[in-house]
């Protein structure tokens, strides 16, 4: 089956790749500034991204709640999961200072930011500090954002996969998309002035907690590094891929809402194993899994007891709130359903917690204060390499990107991409995959990739010889995949392209990890058992320049 090609080129000022919270907020901001905007979302913007089913925490600074000492706010937020290393201080200040704007905008479009009738902050907090994570009900957030974007004149193209960026004279000029809404895929060419990469992280790069179920992932399993891979091919700098992070939650149950549980991290006897608090706190939650998500793995590997979330001392009122309000708001009430189906009484039984495998979440495109990359016209928000903030960071930087893109597109002329050489090259690539009558299925390559990444660049020991072998295996895997992977319909083509994107991201991660000749955090490097103080606070970036790879450690800004 040869891929169809849409005859007309789709033109717009601003193409947003990904309709998660970052992409939607960017679209709304740009639409308010009267430029033409298209969102290309490979799923459906009403249920897509990491907040597809909801969220319940929004990190923010509200002066009437937190006071006027902004320096105190920054210091304390920097101690939560939304702060810490690998975030430019300027970017931290930017998203925190504008976070309340987004809260107010979301409330105005019908997202319930005050379910209790007042600003209520809970969870993800160090006891003794102010709390900054606004407890809200995000069950309708994607539908509300979609409705608002449409009201601003934004065009939404669901089931549209963007696979390649087209550059002209050093700036972005277009993109290649694939419409997967029908069984037969259709290639679509976009002519644009600016692009926002808002495709989320790179889930499924490492084996999940249940490898036989590849989509049981603590991140959004539909986020497969497309933006990272396109950025690499376009010469965009990425930051900190090698410092991929872990996650934690109920063992074998992804999307576990670690900050929503009201209990204590305990050993098998029920004794608390962390120093942060000695009784359950609805206000603070249990910050142990934020500060030390690998603790559950560490305890198991050291031969200690399994580790549990202990809610046996949690009040009935708080348990009911946790299970039937907070988890519903976060979109993880499948946990409640499972507990009820199995007859588990949290007043009597503890739930074993575990460390999930590492994945790319707060690593990606290196951006400036305008959310622009080093390539003119290519913006990024969400899973970027120098901003954290979780949902709040994604939404605020998305808003900044929308504002910046609206200004940028007024300074450049439209460039024709009709005869761009990458178009024929990519169409030939798609046809080669689609016209094979047999070969290897995408899952074979994807599972092999996960094993290579886990064994040669995982969370355990890292070494020069492991990286050398791993990179060779990745090269062989890609070579074989190019020869043998096939697809017989739109869905299978999507999965094949996701797999190739993940291979590129995995290779970049391994190259960067090999270049980091030190032990840092949970990553133990053979031959470099010390942490290099000269690299403290620095950001490692990677950039492809033709066939060359450029690596550097830059200072924060």
Residue pairs with C-beta under 8 A, 6 or more apart in sequence:
1 184
1 434
1 435
1 488
1 489
2 431
2 434
2 435
3 178
3 184
3 185
3 186
3 187
3 427
3 430
3 431
3 434
3 493
4 184
4 185
4 186
4 187
5 186
5 187
5 189
5 427
6 179
6 186
6 187
6 188
6 189
9 174
9 189
9 190
9 191
9 417
9 418
10 38
10 177
10 188
10 189
10 190
10 191
11 36
11 190
11 191
11 192
11 414
12 36
12 37
12 38
12 155
12 190
12 191
12 192
13 30
13 35
13 36
13 37
13 192
13 193
13 194
13 405
13 409
14 30
14 35
14 36
14 37
14 38
14 192
14 193
14 194
14 195
14 196
14 402
14 405
14 406
14 409
15 38
15 40
15 162
15 175
15 190
15 192
15 194
15 195
15 196
16 23
16 26
16 27
16 30
16 37
16 38
16 39
16 40
16 195
16 196
16 198
17 23
17 40
17 162
17 175
17 195
17 196
17 197
17 198
17 199
17 226
17 227
17 230
18 39
18 40
18 41
18 48
18 49
18 196
18 197
18 198
18 199
18 200
18 227
18 382
19 27
19 39
19 40
19 41
19 43
19 44
19 45
19 48
19 49
19 146
19 156
19 158
19 198
20 48
20 49
20 50
20 51
20 198
20 200
20 220
20 382
20 394
21 49
21 50
21 51
21 141
21 142
21 145
21 382
21 391
21 394
21 395
21 398
22 49
22 196
22 198
22 381
22 382
22 394
22 395
22 397
22 398
22 401
23 39
23 41
23 45
23 49
23 196
23 198
23 381
23 382
23 398
24 39
24 45
24 142
24 145
24 146
24 148
24 149
24 398
25 102
25 145
25 381
25 394
25 395
25 396
25 398
25 399
25 402
26 196
26 198
26 379
26 381
26 398
26 399
26 401
26 402
26 405
27 37
27 39
27 149
27 152
27 154
27 402
28 105
28 145
28 148
28 149
28 152
28 154
28 399
28 402
29 398
29 399
29 400
29 401
29 402
29 403
29 406
30 37
30 154
30 402
30 403
30 405
30 406
31 37
31 149
31 152
31 153
31 154
31 402
32 152
33 402
33 403
33 406
33 407
34 406
35 405
35 406
35 409
35 410
36 153
36 155
37 152
37 153
37 154
37 155
38 154
38 155
38 156
38 157
38 190
39 45
39 149
39 154
39 155
39 156
39 157
40 157
40 160
40 161
40 162
40 175
40 177
40 190
41 48
41 156
41 157
41 158
41 159
41 160
42 48
42 159
42 160
42 161
42 162
42 180
42 222
42 226
42 494
43 158
43 159
43 222
44 158
44 159
45 142
45 145
45 146
45 149
45 156
45 158
46 142
46 143
46 146
47 53
47 142
48 142
48 222
49 142
49 200
49 220
49 223
50 200
50 201
50 219
50 220
50 223
50 391
51 138
51 141
51 142
51 331
51 391
52 142
52 220
52 331
53 139
53 330
53 331
53 332
54 137
54 138
54 139
54 140
54 141
54 328
54 329
54 330
54 331
55 136
55 138
55 141
55 329
55 330
55 331
55 391
56 135
56 136
56 137
56 138
56 257
56 260
56 326
56 327
56 329
56 330
57 122
57 123
57 124
57 133
57 134
57 135
57 136
57 259
57 260
57 330
57 390
57 391
58 99
58 102
58 103
58 113
58 133
58 134
58 136
58 138
58 391
58 392
59 77
59 80
59 82
59 96
59 99
59 124
59 132
59 133
59 134
59 389
59 390
59 391
59 392
59 393
60 96
60 99
60 100
60 102
60 103
60 132
60 134
60 392
61 70
61 73
61 77
61 96
61 97
61 99
61 100
61 132
62 100
62 103
62 119
62 134
63 100
64 119
65 119
65 121
66 73
66 130
66 132
67 73
70 97
72 130
73 96
73 130
73 132
74 92
74 93
74 96
76 126
76 129
76 130
76 132
77 83
77 92
77 96
77 132
78 84
78 92
79 126
79 129
80 124
80 125
80 126
80 132
80 133
80 287
80 290
81 124
81 259
81 290
81 291
81 388
81 390
82 124
82 132
82 388
82 389
82 390
82 392
82 393
83 92
83 388
84 388
85 537
86 239
86 240
86 243
86 362
86 363
86 385
86 386
86 388
86 539
87 362
87 386
87 387
87 388
88 386
88 387
88 539
88 556
88 557
89 556
89 557
90 369
90 556
90 557
91 367
91 369
91 386
91 387
91 397
92 387
92 388
92 389
94 369
94 396
94 397
94 400
95 387
95 389
95 392
95 393
95 396
95 397
96 389
98 396
98 399
98 400
99 389
99 392
99 396
101 396
101 399
102 392
102 395
102 396
102 399
103 113
103 134
106 113
106 141
106 144
106 395
107 113
107 114
109 144
109 145
109 147
109 148
110 140
110 144
111 136
111 137
111 138
111 140
111 141
111 144
111 145
112 136
112 137
112 140
113 119
113 134
113 136
114 120
114 136
115 135
115 136
115 137
115 325
115 329
116 135
119 134
120 134
120 135
121 130
121 131
121 132
121 133
121 134
121 135
121 283
122 131
122 133
122 135
122 282
122 283
122 284
122 285
123 131
123 133
123 135
123 259
123 260
123 283
123 284
123 285
124 131
124 132
124 133
124 259
124 285
124 287
124 290
125 131
125 132
125 133
125 283
125 284
125 285
125 287
126 276
126 284
126 287
127 276
127 277
127 281
127 284
127 287
131 283
131 284
133 259
135 326
135 329
136 329
137 328
137 329
138 329
138 330
138 331
139 328
139 329
139 331
146 156
149 156
150 156
157 177
157 179
158 181
159 179
159 180
159 181
160 177
160 178
160 179
160 180
160 181
160 188
161 177
161 178
161 179
161 180
161 226
161 494
161 497
162 175
162 176
162 177
162 190
162 226
162 230
163 176
163 177
163 178
163 226
163 230
163 426
163 497
164 175
164 176
164 230
164 233
164 422
164 426
165 172
165 174
165 175
165 195
165 230
165 231
165 233
165 234
165 378
166 172
166 173
166 174
166 175
166 176
166 417
166 420
166 422
166 423
167 173
167 234
167 235
167 375
168 174
168 415
168 417
168 420
169 415
170 375
170 376
171 375
171 376
171 377
171 412
172 192
172 193
172 194
172 195
172 234
172 375
172 376
172 377
172 378
173 191
173 192
173 193
173 377
173 415
173 417
173 420
174 189
174 190
174 191
174 192
174 415
174 417
174 420
175 189
175 190
175 192
175 195
176 187
176 188
176 189
176 190
176 422
176 423
176 426
177 187
177 188
177 189
177 190
178 185
178 186
178 187
178 188
178 430
178 490
178 493
178 494
178 497
179 185
179 186
179 187
179 188
179 490
180 490
180 491
180 493
180 494
181 490
182 490
183 489
183 490
184 489
184 490
185 430
185 434
185 489
185 490
185 493
187 426
187 427
187 430
189 417
189 418
189 423
190 417
191 414
191 415
191 416
191 417
191 418
192 377
193 377
193 408
193 409
193 412
193 414
194 377
194 378
194 379
194 405
194 408
194 409
195 377
195 378
195 379
196 371
196 379
196 380
196 381
196 398
196 401
196 402
196 405
197 227
197 230
197 231
197 365
197 378
197 379
197 380
197 381
198 227
198 380
198 381
198 382
198 394
198 398
198 401
199 223
199 225
199 226
199 227
199 228
199 382
199 383
200 219
200 220
200 222
200 223
200 227
200 382
200 383
201 219
201 220
201 223
201 225
201 359
201 360
201 361
201 362
201 363
201 364
201 382
201 383
202 223
202 224
202 225
202 228
202 359
202 360
202 383
202 502
202 505
203 217
203 218
203 219
203 220
203 221
203 222
203 223
203 224
203 359
203 360
204 214
204 215
204 217
204 221
204 224
204 446
204 450
204 498
204 502
205 225
205 244
205 359
205 360
205 449
205 450
205 453
205 502
205 505
205 506
205 509
206 244
206 357
206 358
206 359
206 450
206 453
206 454
206 458
207 357
207 450
207 451
207 454
208 214
208 215
208 216
208 217
208 218
208 254
208 356
208 357
209 216
209 218
209 251
209 252
209 253
209 254
209 354
209 356
209 357
210 216
210 252
211 447
211 450
214 221
214 443
214 446
214 447
215 221
216 252
216 254
217 254
217 359
218 247
218 249
218 254
218 255
218 256
218 356
218 359
219 247
219 359
219 361
223 383
224 498
224 501
224 502
225 360
225 501
225 502
225 504
225 505
226 497
226 498
226 501
227 364
227 365
227 380
227 383
228 238
228 241
228 360
228 364
228 365
228 383
228 501
228 504
228 505
228 508
229 500
229 501
229 502
229 504
229 505
230 501
231 238
231 364
231 365
231 373
231 378
231 380
232 238
232 504
232 505
232 508
232 542
232 544
233 504
233 544
234 375
234 378
235 374
235 375
235 543
235 544
235 545
236 365
236 366
236 373
236 374
236 375
236 378
236 380
236 543
237 365
237 366
237 373
237 374
237 541
237 542
237 543
238 363
238 364
238 365
238 366
238 385
238 508
238 541
238 542
238 543
239 363
239 364
239 365
239 366
239 384
239 385
239 386
239 539
239 540
239 541
240 362
240 363
240 385
240 386
240 512
240 539
240 540
241 360
241 363
241 364
241 385
241 505
241 508
241 509
241 512
241 542
242 509
242 510
242 512
242 513
242 515
242 516
242 523
242 540
243 363
243 520
243 521
243 523
243 540
244 358
244 359
244 360
244 361
244 363
244 509
245 293
245 358
245 359
245 361
245 362
246 293
246 294
246 297
246 355
246 356
246 357
246 358
246 359
246 459
246 522
247 258
247 293
247 355
247 356
247 359
248 256
248 258
248 289
248 293
248 294
248 295
248 296
248 353
248 354
248 355
248 356
249 255
249 256
249 257
249 258
249 289
249 353
249 354
249 356
250 256
250 309
250 335
250 351
250 352
250 353
250 354
251 296
251 352
251 353
251 354
252 354
253 335
253 338
254 356
255 331
255 332
255 334
256 332
256 335
256 353
257 326
257 327
257 330
257 332
257 335
258 286
258 289
258 290
258 293
258 353
259 285
259 286
259 287
259 289
259 290
260 285
260 322
260 326
260 327
260 330
260 332
261 285
261 286
261 309
261 311
261 322
262 280
262 281
262 282
262 285
262 286
262 311
262 314
262 318
262 319
262 321
262 322
263 280
263 286
263 309
263 310
263 311
263 313
263 314
263 346
264 272
264 274
264 277
264 278
264 279
264 280
264 286
264 309
264 310
264 313
265 272
265 273
265 274
265 286
265 288
265 289
265 295
265 307
265 308
265 309
265 310
265 353
266 272
266 273
266 307
266 308
266 309
266 310
266 350
267 273
267 304
267 305
267 307
267 308
268 305
268 306
268 308
269 305
270 308
270 310
270 312
270 350
272 278
272 310
273 295
273 299
273 307
274 286
274 288
274 292
274 295
276 284
276 286
276 287
276 288
276 291
277 284
277 286
279 313
280 286
280 311
280 313
280 314
280 315
280 318
282 318
282 321
282 322
286 309
288 295
289 295
289 296
289 353
293 355
293 356
294 355
294 459
294 522
295 307
295 355
296 306
296 307
296 353
296 354
296 355
297 354
297 355
297 459
298 355
299 305
299 306
299 307
300 306
300 307
300 354
306 352
307 352
307 353
307 354
308 350
308 351
308 352
308 353
309 350
309 351
309 352
309 353
310 350
311 319
311 322
311 346
311 347
311 350
311 351
312 346
312 347
312 348
312 349
312 350
314 322
314 346
314 347
316 347
319 346
319 347
323 333
323 335
323 336
323 339
323 346
324 333
324 336
327 333
327 335
327 336
328 336
338 344
339 346
344 351
357 454
357 458
357 459
358 458
358 459
360 383
360 505
360 509
361 383
362 383
362 384
362 385
362 387
362 388
363 383
363 385
364 380
364 382
364 383
364 384
364 385
365 373
365 378
365 380
365 384
365 385
366 373
366 374
366 384
366 385
366 386
366 539
366 541
367 373
367 379
367 380
367 381
367 384
367 385
367 386
367 387
367 397
369 400
370 379
370 400
370 401
370 404
371 379
371 380
371 381
371 397
371 398
371 400
371 401
371 404
372 378
372 379
372 401
372 404
372 408
373 379
373 380
374 543
376 408
376 412
377 408
377 412
379 401
379 404
379 405
380 401
381 394
381 397
381 398
381 400
381 401
382 394
382 397
382 398
383 394
384 397
385 539
385 541
386 539
386 556
387 393
387 397
389 396
389 397
417 423
430 493
433 485
433 486
433 487
433 493
433 496
434 486
434 487
434 488
434 493
436 484
436 486
437 486
438 486
439 484
439 485
439 486
440 480
440 481
440 484
440 485
440 486
441 485
441 486
441 492
442 485
442 487
442 492
442 495
442 496
442 498
442 499
443 495
445 477
445 480
445 481
445 485
445 499
445 503
446 495
446 498
446 499
446 502
448 477
449 474
449 477
449 499
449 502
449 503
449 506
452 470
452 473
452 474
452 477
452 506
453 470
453 506
453 509
453 510
455 466
455 470
456 466
456 467
456 469
456 470
456 473
456 510
457 466
457 467
457 470
457 506
457 509
457 510
457 513
459 522
459 523
460 524
461 524
461 525
461 526
462 513
462 523
462 524
462 525
462 526
463 525
463 526
463 527
464 514
464 526
464 527
467 510
467 513
467 514
468 514
470 510
471 507
471 510
471 511
471 514
474 503
474 506
474 507
474 510
475 507
477 503
478 500
478 503
478 507
481 499
481 500
481 503
485 496
485 499
486 492
486 496
487 493
487 495
487 496
508 542
511 542
511 549
511 551
512 540
512 542
512 551
513 523
515 540
515 551
516 523
516 525
516 535
516 540
517 525
517 527
517 528
517 532
518 525
518 528
518 530
518 531
518 532
518 535
519 525
519 528
519 529
519 530
519 531
520 531
520 532
520 535
535 553
537 555
537 556
538 553
538 554
538 555
538 556
539 553
539 554
539 555
539 556
540 551
540 552
540 553
541 551
541 552
541 553
541 554
542 549
542 550
542 551
543 549
543 550
544 550
